[in-house]
């Protein structure tokens, strides 16, 4: 046996440690830009943002519902008390006085009903605008219709719906002016451009996170 034969040594390959491997972004941590919201971030951040906005919107709607119920109960109590007061006054009045007091009571109640209607319109406008603020361009989930200050909706006025950013971009100049005048009845600017009025319409429905640009 040849004792001088060299032994073959197989080099040992050590596994690279995590500190020896160059770090790379995983798909969940690579920054991207959302086409629907116009916001930059990682998919994880987008998911966290969506969950946070969903929770906030749920809390907001629950709060609005509770406030509405409390307000409704309060108004019912006030109406009941007023009717009781009217009944007491009518018991001690002559016919003419009764008629006058009834007319006055009806007028007071009508004014309070009008006030309630105004409050309900404002609550609905706030709800729709707040919801639309979380929808980005509205191309994935469409915008909610936002009523005008008088309580009417665009569909009741024969106007095209504003379901997403593209609907706003594609509005005719005449529709832009009509939308603007209905959302801002007290705002008069004869020097405003169509682009400015279109931007104001976008703000009126709660589309605030993206610029008015058509979809590519």
Secondary structure, 3 states (H helix, E strand, C coil): CCCCCCCCCCCCCCCCCCCCCCCCCCCCCCCEECCCCCCEECHHHHHHHHHHHHHHHHHHHHHHHHHHHHHHHHHHHHHHHHHHHHHHHHCCCCHHHHHHHHHHHHHHHHHHHHHHHHHHHHHHHHHHHHHHCCCCCCCCCCCCCCCCCCCCCHHHHCCCCCCCHHHHHCCCHHHHHHHHHHHCCCCCCCCCCHHHHHHHHHHHCCCCCCCCCCCC
